[in-house]
Amino acid sequence: MRHRSISTLFLLAACAALALSAHAAAGTGPATNKTVASSQTSYARVVRLSLVDGAVSIAHAGESSWQPALANMPIQEGDTLASASGFAEVEFENGCVAYLAANSTLQFAKLSLENGGRMTEMTLTQGTASFYASPASQDSFAASTPDLTVVVPDKSEFRMDLSKSGSSVSVYTGTVSVSSSAGTSALQKGQTLAFRAEDNQGVSVAKNTEADAFDRWVNSQTQVTLAATQDTQGYLNAPYSYGLADLDGYGSWLDCGGLGNCWQPMGIGAGWMPFADGFWSPFDGLGMTWISYEPWGWMPYHFGGWEMSPMYGWVWVPGMMSEWQPAMVAWVQSGGQVGWVPLAPNDKVGQLPVNLTHGFVVSPAASAVGAAAVNHVVTVADARSTIVVAHPPTGFVSGTAPSMARTATPGAGFSGRGPQSVVFDRATHAFVNAPASAAFRAPDNSGVRNTFRQAPAPSAMPNRSYGGGGESNGAFQGAPGGGSAGGRTQGNSAPMNSPQRSAPPASAAPAAASTGSGSAPAHH
């Protein structure tokens, strides 16, 4: 009986998603699902922007404007992340993670399913990014710069840097394959391969340099995430891993009898309700999607259902967790208002949701252009006049982040090949770097360069300031401004007394590019 009711739960959610797509096709929402190239290829993958700290922007596929990037946003094929004074972390459903340093741009060139495997291809067009990759045998994981491509055959951790002089790859665990115009090389743990842009045959391999603050932060994030994910997996049977680590740190598991193991966030008050702290945003191929401000708000809002326990209050019931959904809610109309209700495990298709007895959430129209709407819970006065609707009404308003002009740099100080802005090339429908300012004077990188990651002398880099900090030897000194701890302290949930993933410390910026040989590896 329990499995049958849970199945109807996901059927209800699937029907709602299809209805939203149909509504979008009528001109009131996003486009319908993307075209499938072949019977073996699907572009339905969704990955999670799991941490944002400071100034980070996102541009979605097919759009020519930036918007502020927020934790718990879904990322799809063709999206681009750009950081100025901020940092970002992206979790993949198969356990892989990408970390974006300040002053960096990362494009998600391919996120698809092919022949039962997950195909992942990313392009670093500015700055620094680190990756934890653990692909299954049928998966493919690759990351590129304009100079080289890294393919990961097995579990590996590596970092990529792109500077005016060229590109480098440093491997911390495992083995990767690096291809460039100079050929293909197998790079092992403790090795850094550097490619000189001015010399297409200029490839050198040396030992990794000593770990900098960004390396240490990434290493700490990875270790805590893996441990917390493993702890959470003891309570549920989940085919996906993104978001599981947050459940370990921001809540506790309870035995809910016939419902099995249930999870409850910490710090919730008597008036709290799921799906109240966040906003709705339309996404191509997904429809109206819930973006939670709560740091744990990924897994409990896109899988499973919610139950009001007479003993514990609101608890999340994982259920079968078969597929990611834009939101596990039912849309209802009552008393002239349209809102949403968290789905419960025993909800039936075509019937009022069980949780309606606890009210429903509404988002009033914004009072002015750009003003955020505040969600609040409304009590149902007459259940007999309440009906289930397939989608929100035309003109539905939810709190959103303001967008930024695409032709402007989404933050000053990008440190790719010069302080370039990122512009939209309408001819190629891609994001490209604008020419460097004529006033910029690049450091002298003459001589043989074995790595880009050793901090240069103070006179070798132009003066830069990041989020209120000073500048010393080209490294970041101040904490990124404008964000809380990676979005993980938003909302009203307090973390448990367990190892926590955190935003980068003030000094967690990659060392600037320079020449010179590296020292012994010190990352792991």
C-alpha positions, -999 to +999 in steps of 0.1 A: +000+000+000+028+024+009+047+018-024+015+023-044+008+056-027+044+068-032+041+059-069+011+080-073+030+108-056+056+108-084+029+103-110+012+134-097+044+154-098+052+142-134+017+152-145+022+186-130+056+190-148+040+181-181+012+205-175+037+233-168+055+225-200+023+226-220+015+259-203+049+272-214+042+262-249+011+285-249+034+315-243+031+319-206+062+301-195+095+286-206+100+265-237+091+228-238+116+200-234+147+202-255+149+182-287+164+148-283+192+142-309+187+105-310+170+076-292+203+071-272+208+108-263+189+129-238+197+164-225+175+161-194+204+163-169+201+188-141+230+196-117+231+217-086+247+251-079+254+241-043+274+270-029+277+307-038+298+331-019+303+367-031+298+380-066+289+351-089+267+354-120+249+329-142+238+330-178+214+303-191+217+287-225+202+308-252+200+339-231+221+371-235+219+385-199+235+377-166+216+372-134+229+367-099+237+331-092+221+317-061+226+284-042+202+257-051+197+269-087+196+241-113+223+241-139+217+227-174+236+222-206+248+255-221+248+275-188+278+296-178+290+306-143+312+337-139+327+348-107+342+382-098+350+384-062+331+352-054+334+315-053+310+287-064+306+250-060+286+227-083+274+193-074+267+166-100+241+139-094+268+112-097+290+126-069+313+148-090+320+183-079+333+215-096+348+244-077+351+278-093+376+303-079+373+340-079+377+358-113+368+327-133+343+316-159+331+280-164+308+269-192+288+237-190+292+226-226+276+192-223+253+176-197+236+147-214+227+110-210+240+087-237+236+049-238+231+048-200+260+070-192+263+106-180+283+128-204+299+159-188+320+184-206+330+218-192+352+247-205+372+270-183+375+303-202+391+323-174+407+318-141+409+287-120+387+257-113+392+224-094+373+192-099+365+160-080+355+134-106+343+099-098+327+087-131+311+053-134+323+030-161+298+042-187+302+079-178+324+105-195+339+135-176+361+161-194+372+197-187+389+220-212+406+253-216+414+270-250+447+252-249+441+217-236+415+191-227+415+168-196+397+135-197+391+116-165+391+077-168+386+070-131+383+087-097+405+118-097+410+153-083+427+180-104+429+217-109+430+238-140+445+273-144+442+296-173+464+327-175+477+351-202+506+327-207+487+295-212+471+267-192+481+242-166+467+211-150+477+198-116+466+163-104+461+156-067+447+121-068+443+095-096+454+098-132+441+120-161+447+122-198+457+157-211+455+165-248+468+196-265+483+206-299+516+191-285+500+156-281+484+136-254+500+129-220+490+107-190+493+129-159+496+112-125+491+123-089+516+150-079+523+162-114+515+195-131+515+199-169+519+235-182+511+246-218+526+278-231+502+297-254+530+314-272+546+281-282+522+254-293+548+228-286+557+242-252+546+216-228+564+209-195+557+185-166+569+192-131+559+184-095+529+202-081+535+234-063+527+237-026+490+239-020+476+274-017+445+286+003+421+277-026+435+241-027+431+237+010+395+250+009+386+226-019+403+197-002+383+204+030+350+208+011+356+175-007+364+155+024+335+168+044+311+163+015+322+127+010+319+119+047+285+136+052+271+120+020+282+086+033+265+092+066+232+102+049+232+072+026+227+050+056+192+064+060+178+063+025+181+046-009+191+074-032+203+070-068+217+105-067+241+121-043+239+158-048+224+175-017+228+145+006+257+161+025+236+190+035+210+167+052+237+155+075+247+189+087+214+208+087+189+183+102+184+150+119+168+116+109+137+103+127+120+069+128+085+077+115+070+042+118+052+032+086+068+061+067+103+048+074+132+071+080+122+108+078+144+139+079+136+172+097+156+204+093+169+221+124+158+254+137+122+254+122+096+272+142+059+266+149+048+286+118+073+272+094+061+253+063+080+237+035+083+256+002+078+290+019+114+304+019+124+308-017+110+317-051+098+303-084+117+307-116+110+293-151+137+272-167+139+259-203+127+223-204+118+223-167+090+248-163+084+266-130+112+255-107+115+261-069+147+278-058+150+275-020+169+301+001+174+273+027+210+259+024+197+223+025+169+231+001+177+208-028+170+171-021+139+177+001+122+200-025+129+180-057+124+144-044+101+127-020+073+144-001+064+161+032+043+149+061+030+167+092+039+142+119+017+145+151+049+138+171+076+157+153+059+183+131+070+187+095+092+159+082+106+150+048+099+115+035+124+104+009+102+079-008+114+062-040+134+092-053+131+080-089+135+113-108+143+149-101+113+172-102+111+210-105+091+210-072+072+184-052+041+205-048+004+206-059-010+239-071-044+248-057-070+276-060-090+286-029-109+318-021-097+336-052-060+329-045-037+304-062-009+289-042+011+257-037+010+228-011+039+204-003+030+169-017+026+142+009+035+105+003-002+095+004-015+121-020-037+108-048-040+120-084-069+143-089-076+148-052-069+176-028-034+173-013-034+160+023-012+189+035-039+214+025-053+211+060-022+230+072-027+258+047-011+267+014+017+291+004+010+322-018+032+348-034+015+382-036+022+403-066+053+425-063+045+461-053+069+475-078+091+464-107+121+445-092+106+442-058+107+407-043+074+391-034+071+377+001+056+342+004+032+336+033+009+307+044-028+311+040-054+291+059-081+273+039-114+288+049-136+264+029-120+232+015-151+225-005-144+255-027-108+246-032-097+229-064-064+215-078-050+235-108-024+223-132-002+254-131+000+289-117-020+316-134-008+337-163+012+366-149+021+347-117+048+368-098+074+353-075+104+369-059+133+368-083+168+382-085+174+413-108+192+406-141+223+424-154+232+435-188+251+409-207+275+433-224+288+444-190+313+425-170+295+406-142+320+421-117+353+438-121+387+421-120+385+390-141+420+374-142+420+353-173+442+365-202+441+401-190+412+418-172+386+409-198+349+412-197+326+384-209+304+392-238+278+373-258+289+366-294+256+365-314+274+350-344+285+319-325+258+320-297+285+316-272+302+335-244+336+349-253+362+372-237+363+408-248+397+422-258+419+432-228+421+468-219+450+487-235+459+500-201+466+465-188+502+455-185+507+418-182+534+404-160+566+393-177+563+356-181+595+351-200+615+320-196+604+284-192+572+282-171+565+249-153+534+261-135+511+291-133+504+288-097+534+303-078+527+338-065+549+364-083+568+392-068+547+422-057+557+442-087+547+415-112+510+420-111+487+450-113+471+462-081+438+445-074+413+446-045+386+420-037+357+425-014+373+449+011+407+433+013+440+447+002+465+432-023+497+414-015+518+395-041+488+392-063+468+371-039+433+378-024+434+392+011+398+402+018+368+379+021+344+380-009+316+404-002+279+403-008+271+368+003+266+347+034+286+316+040+280+301+006+243+304+009+245+278+037+234+300+065+203+315+047+169+308+060+161+298+096+180+265+098+211+263+120+237+236+112+243+208+136+275+203+155+291+182+128+318+190+103+304+217+080+311+226+045+319+263+044+325+292+022+361+300+013+381+318+039+394+353+032+426+340+018+411+311-003+420+326-036+443+309-061+479+322-064+484+344-094+502+332-125+540+333-128+570+315-140+593+293-121+594+257-110+572+242-083+579+226-050+568+192-037+531+185-038+513+192-005+476+189-013+467+154-001 
